[in-house]
Amino acid sequence: MASEHLPAARHTHVLIIGYVWPEPRSSAASGHVMQLIECFLEQGWQITFASPANEGEHKADLAALGITEVAIELNNSSFDHFVSELQPDVVLFDQFLMEEQFGWRVEKHCPGALRVLETCDLQSLRHARHQMLKEQLKENGSREHFGDVFAAPDATLFQRMATMDLAQRELASFYRSDLNLMVSDVEIDLLTTHFKVPADLLHWCPLMLRDLPDNAIGFSERLPFLCIGNFRHAPNWDAVLWLKNTLWPLIRQQLPSAQLHVYGAYTPPKATALHNAAQGFHIMNRAEDALEVMSAARVSLAPVRFGAGIKGKVIDAMLCGTPTVTTPIGAEAMCGELPFPGAIASDAQSFADEAVALYNDQTRWQQAQLDGFAVLKARFRHEQHCASLIERINQLRDNLPAHRTANFTGAMLRHHQHKSTQYMAQWIEAKNNNA
């Protein structure tokens, strides 16, 4: 039989160190981690998931997938014994904070393990944009013209980021890692063009989706506007406030009977207090099935004024055939050269006008739906990105010594991290033991 001549599957044990336990129904970041897990399981790889975080009520059932779950502690040498016994082939850090905490321990006790950093967004970029937004609002007051806040990452934004402690920490973590998974190709360009990060340290790995649609519920069967997002994520809370105070009143001026449903995981009392049925502004709390409520909406509103990465809410809207109105930041890295499936606006009045026009114009709405289907198939297919990722990981494992020798900056940073982070962690552990 032909299969007798195929090479044996390569045994691979992956340790994933999560900043939190994944909750794929609560955030796109957790959804991306679960997609990576699915990709690894397809290869027959063994997976252990470890995290220092407390388990949330919506945590994914990893054990049902055959994944070993392990609770670990920060600044505790018990991790050293754990990872020494485990001896994983690949270690995936979910967010750079986990690489900071555990990277030096992994290198010390599992020097041959490939170290991969997964980043759902460039945190220093998100932080820089948040600061720019605050400055813009303070300078302009109630005038909603955001200027450079919505600009694509460029030399000016790089100069602001380069002075930030957060950026220096984040980029150091990138260099210390053997491979960095980036969901945004725009951020890859920022890192290679302005920060001069070597391209062979970066890999484009956006959301990886299966069963991409060709059709969805039609225009006439939908009614409300919708906004969705985890309330614990600062850009989402800012978006809801902008909607409530500025955008929704402008939309209701033109559509007096319009209704907006705002869904979000971990809805705080301050969000619930915004509910006002008379204004058509409904706080709906958590959506048990985000795709179901998205499919009932005619237009999704994503007024993101700062942030980074790619927007899971825009992906979900495309999957449901729901056009989106968003900002340049909300649309960033979503479509490449393809048309955005909805509308992009840079100020409040334009945002409201685009939302109303898309809500009323069935022909335009139907084209936006088709544009979304085209974007999904061109940029977010699971098969394409999973195969590319596995190939990249295997290539690096086969050439790891040469890869690390070429990354001399990373070697320097790891050397000094051993001397600083290691001793700080040991001091904290000793202090805790004596408490």
CORGI-V934996 format. One line per field, one symbol per residue. ss: DSSP state (H for helix, E for strand, C for the rest). A space follows every 10 residues. Layout:
ss=???
//
This chain:
ss=CHHHHCCCCC CCEEEEEECC CCCCCCCHHH HHHHHHHHHH HHCCCEEEEE ECCCCCCCCC CCHHHCCEEE ECCCCCCHHH HHHHHHCCCE EEEECHHHHH HHHHHHHHHC CCCEEEEEEC CCHHHHHHHH HHHHHHHHHH CCCCECHHHH CCCCHHHHHH HHCCHHHHHH HHHHHHCCEE EECCHHHHHH HHHCCCCCHH HEEECCCCEC CCCCCCCCHH HCCCEEEECC CCCHHHHHHH HHHHHHHHHH HHHHCCCCCE EEECCCCCHH HHCCCEHHHC EEEEECCCCH HHHHHHCCEE EECCCCCCCC CHHHHHHHHC CCEEEECHHH HCCCCCCCCC CEEECCEHHH HHHHHHHHHH CHHHHHHHHH HHHHHHHHHC EHHHHHHHHH HHHHHHHHCH HHHHHHCHHH HHHHHHHHHH HHHHHHHHHH HHHHC
//
